[in-house]
């Protein structure tokens, strides 16, 4: 019995377009092609071959990998090949899970930001701070540096933090750098004290006006808020008159859900 490509397509539940694609790749070549009409004909035995291809495809093997298996004269993969495919699928699941977590965080972040105050103007009073400045290998090094080095040193020196607590970071780079970043971490304290090897005490003067924005969500979303802040500054004719402060209110140290991380950007501005 021979079947036309249309009949073969119908009985096997595979489109003619797919059959022609498999033919082009050499995976499943018609048993006969009429010399004059160019009609393609398949044998019934080729249904089993097609089912083998579809089964391998359902297992996650690419058409290229399937072609290799067919060249080897078999329609089934070896145990090591299956185990390797399992490993690949597990890695894909991991990446998809990360993407799902990110999408959920973005959705929750968007709901929060829609409800939150977008941009506000604030006076930043004069503050005394315990400061630590160094070159960080990566931005992510800041949290363990604070927890393991700076905060213990501040406690050792007997400093009393103001309440409510006010901590901010100043990025001293003149351009974006993904590593080896010049960062200064500042914690507001009640009084000036002698410097130590790790801590330098200094006073920041009052900033009469700063454009501020609350940023909810993972840190890699903060750049979108910077764009919004600077658009606001430009539209209102303000002039930036000092380095911006990044205030980390809630983060990975006290919130497991990245969507609930709160960062405030404070940009000093003037009207002249």
C-alpha positions as CSV (number, residue, x, y, z in Angstrom):
1,X,0.0,0.0,0.0
2,X,1.3,3.4,-0.8
3,X,-0.1,6.7,0.5
4,X,-0.1,10.2,-1.0
5,X,1.5,12.9,1.1
6,X,-2.0,14.2,1.9
7,X,-3.2,10.7,3.1
8,X,0.0,10.2,5.1
9,X,-0.4,13.6,6.7
10,X,-4.1,12.9,7.6
11,X,-3.5,9.4,9.1
12,X,-0.4,10.5,11.1
13,X,-1.8,13.9,12.3
14,X,1.1,15.8,10.8
15,X,0.9,18.7,8.4
16,X,2.1,18.4,4.8
17,X,4.4,21.4,5.5
18,X,6.0,19.5,8.4
19,X,6.5,16.4,6.2
20,X,8.2,18.5,3.5
21,X,10.4,20.0,6.2
22,X,11.4,16.6,7.5
23,X,12.1,15.5,3.9
24,X,14.3,18.6,3.3
25,X,16.3,17.7,6.4
26,X,16.6,14.1,5.4
27,X,14.7,12.8,8.4
28,X,11.8,11.2,6.5
29,X,12.1,10.9,2.7
30,X,9.1,9.8,0.7
31,X,9.4,6.2,-0.5
32,X,8.6,7.3,-4.0
33,X,8.4,10.6,-6.0
34,X,6.6,10.5,-9.3
35,X,9.1,11.5,-12.0
36,X,6.4,13.5,-14.0
37,X,3.9,14.8,-11.4
38,X,6.4,15.1,-8.5
39,X,3.7,13.6,-6.3
40,X,5.1,12.1,-3.1
41,X,4.2,8.6,-1.9
42,X,4.9,7.0,1.5
43,X,4.7,3.4,2.6
44,X,2.7,2.3,5.6
45,X,6.0,1.2,7.3
46,X,7.1,4.8,7.3
47,X,4.4,5.7,9.8
48,X,6.4,3.9,12.5
49,X,9.5,5.9,11.4
50,X,7.5,9.2,11.7
51,X,6.2,8.2,15.1
52,X,9.7,7.6,16.3
53,X,10.7,11.1,15.1
54,X,7.7,12.6,16.9
55,X,8.5,10.7,20.1
56,X,12.1,11.9,20.1
57,X,10.9,15.4,19.5
58,X,8.4,15.1,22.4
59,X,11.4,14.0,24.6
60,X,13.1,17.3,23.8
61,X,15.6,16.2,21.2
62,X,16.2,18.7,18.4
63,X,15.7,17.8,14.8
64,X,19.5,17.9,14.4
65,X,19.9,15.4,17.2
66,X,17.2,13.3,15.8
67,X,19.0,13.2,12.4
68,X,22.1,12.0,14.2
69,X,20.2,9.2,15.9
70,X,18.7,8.2,12.6
71,X,22.1,8.2,10.9
72,X,23.2,5.9,13.7
73,X,20.5,3.5,12.6
74,X,18.3,3.7,15.7
75,X,15.1,5.5,16.6
76,X,15.7,5.5,20.3
77,X,18.4,7.4,22.4
78,X,20.8,5.7,24.7
79,X,20.5,6.0,28.5
80,X,23.4,8.5,28.7
81,X,21.7,10.6,25.9
82,X,18.4,10.6,27.9
83,X,20.2,11.5,31.1
84,X,21.9,14.4,29.3
85,X,18.5,15.5,28.0
86,X,17.1,15.3,31.5
87,X,20.0,17.6,32.7
88,X,19.2,20.1,30.0
89,X,15.5,20.1,30.8
90,X,16.3,20.6,34.5
91,X,18.5,23.6,33.6
92,X,15.7,25.0,31.5
93,X,13.2,24.6,34.3
94,X,15.6,26.5,36.6
95,X,15.9,29.4,34.1
96,X,12.1,29.4,33.6
97,X,11.6,29.4,37.4
98,X,13.9,32.4,37.7
99,X,12.0,34.2,34.9
100,X,8.7,33.4,36.6
101,X,10.0,34.8,39.9
102,X,11.1,37.9,38.1
103,X,7.8,38.3,36.3
104,X,5.9,38.0,39.6
105,X,8.2,40.5,41.2
106,X,7.6,43.0,38.3
107,X,3.9,42.5,38.5
108,X,3.8,43.2,42.3
109,X,6.3,46.0,41.9
110,X,4.0,47.6,39.2
111,X,1.0,47.4,41.5
112,X,2.9,49.0,44.4
113,X,4.4,51.8,42.3
114,X,1.0,52.6,40.8
115,X,-0.3,53.1,44.3
116,X,2.8,54.9,45.7
117,X,3.7,58.5,45.6
118,X,5.7,58.9,42.4
119,X,8.0,61.9,42.9
120,X,8.2,64.3,45.8
121,X,10.3,67.3,46.9
122,X,12.0,67.1,50.2
123,X,14.4,69.1,52.4
124,X,17.4,67.1,53.6
125,X,18.6,68.4,56.9
126,X,22.2,68.6,57.9
127,X,23.5,65.3,59.2
128,X,26.5,63.8,61.0
129,X,27.5,60.5,59.5
130,X,29.8,57.6,60.1
131,X,31.3,57.1,56.6
132,X,33.1,54.2,54.9
133,X,34.4,54.6,51.3
134,X,36.1,52.0,49.3
135,X,36.3,50.4,45.8
136,X,33.8,47.6,45.6
137,X,34.5,44.7,43.3
138,X,30.7,44.5,42.6
139,X,27.7,46.4,43.7
140,X,26.4,43.2,45.4
141,X,29.4,43.4,47.8
142,X,27.8,46.4,49.6
143,X,25.3,44.4,51.7
144,X,27.9,41.9,53.2
145,X,30.3,44.8,53.7
146,X,27.7,46.7,55.8
147,X,26.7,43.6,57.7
148,X,30.1,42.1,58.4
149,X,32.5,45.1,58.5
150,X,30.9,48.6,58.8
151,X,28.0,48.0,61.2
152,X,30.2,46.0,63.7
153,X,32.8,48.8,63.6
154,X,30.2,51.5,64.2
155,X,29.0,49.5,67.2
156,X,32.5,49.0,68.5
157,X,33.0,52.7,68.4
158,X,29.9,53.2,70.6
159,X,28.1,55.3,68.0
160,X,24.4,55.9,68.5
161,X,22.3,55.9,65.3
162,X,19.6,58.4,64.9
163,X,16.0,57.4,65.0
164,X,14.5,56.9,62.5
165,X,17.6,55.4,61.0
166,X,19.0,57.2,57.9
167,X,21.6,55.4,55.8
168,X,22.5,56.2,52.3
169,X,25.1,55.4,49.6
170,X,26.9,57.8,47.3
171,X,28.3,56.5,44.0
172,X,31.5,58.6,43.3
173,X,32.0,57.2,39.8
174,X,31.5,59.6,36.8
175,X,30.2,56.9,34.6
176,X,28.5,53.5,35.0
177,X,30.8,50.6,36.0
178,X,29.8,47.0,36.6
179,X,32.8,46.3,38.8
180,X,35.5,48.1,40.8
181,X,33.0,50.8,41.9
182,X,33.9,53.8,44.1
183,X,31.2,53.7,46.8
184,X,30.6,55.6,50.0
185,X,28.3,54.2,52.7
186,X,27.0,56.7,55.3
187,X,25.1,56.1,58.5
188,X,23.6,59.0,60.4
189,X,24.9,59.2,64.0
190,X,24.3,61.5,66.9
191,X,27.7,63.1,67.2
192,X,31.2,63.4,65.7
193,X,33.8,61.0,67.1
194,X,37.5,60.3,66.3
195,X,38.0,58.4,63.1
196,X,39.1,54.8,63.1
197,X,40.8,52.9,60.3
198,X,37.4,51.9,58.9
199,X,35.2,54.8,59.8
200,X,35.5,58.5,58.9
201,X,33.1,61.0,60.7
202,X,31.9,63.9,58.6
203,X,29.0,66.3,58.4
204,X,26.8,67.0,55.4
205,X,25.2,70.4,55.1
206,X,21.5,70.9,54.7
207,X,20.1,70.4,51.2
208,X,17.2,72.8,50.9
209,X,15.6,70.9,48.0
210,X,15.9,67.4,46.7
211,X,13.8,65.6,44.1
212,X,13.0,62.2,45.5
213,X,11.4,59.0,44.3
214,X,10.4,55.7,46.0
215,X,11.6,52.7,44.1
216,X,9.9,49.4,44.8
217,X,11.3,46.1,43.5
218,X,14.7,44.5,42.5
219,X,17.7,46.8,42.2
220,X,18.0,46.2,38.4
221,X,14.7,48.2,38.0
222,X,16.1,51.3,39.6
223,X,17.5,52.7,36.3
224,X,13.9,53.2,35.1
225,X,13.3,55.4,38.2
226,X,16.4,57.5,37.5
227,X,15.0,58.2,34.0
228,X,11.7,59.4,35.6
229,X,13.5,61.6,38.2
230,X,15.7,63.3,35.6
231,X,12.8,63.8,33.3
232,X,11.0,65.5,36.1
233,X,14.0,67.7,36.9
234,X,14.4,68.7,33.3
235,X,10.6,69.4,32.8
236,X,10.6,71.7,35.9
237,X,13.8,73.5,35.0
238,X,15.7,72.4,38.1
239,X,19.5,72.2,38.2
240,X,21.3,69.3,39.8
241,X,23.6,70.7,42.5
242,X,25.2,67.7,44.1
243,X,25.7,63.9,44.1
244,X,22.5,61.9,44.5
245,X,22.0,59.7,47.5
246,X,20.6,56.2,47.3
247,X,18.7,55.3,50.5
248,X,18.2,51.5,51.0
249,X,15.1,51.3,53.3
250,X,14.1,47.7,52.8
251,X,16.2,45.1,51.0
252,X,17.5,41.5,51.0
253,X,18.6,41.9,54.6
254,X,15.0,42.1,55.9
255,X,12.7,41.2,52.9
256,X,12.8,37.9,51.1
257,X,10.4,39.1,48.4
258,X,12.3,41.4,46.0
259,X,9.0,43.1,45.1
260,X,8.9,44.6,48.6
261,X,12.4,46.1,48.5
262,X,12.2,49.9,48.9
263,X,14.9,52.2,47.7
264,X,14.7,56.0,47.7
265,X,16.7,58.2,45.3
266,X,17.4,61.7,46.5
267,X,18.8,64.2,44.0
268,X,19.9,67.7,45.3
269,X,18.5,70.4,43.0
270,X,18.2,74.2,42.9
271,X,16.1,76.6,40.9
272,X,19.0,78.7,39.6
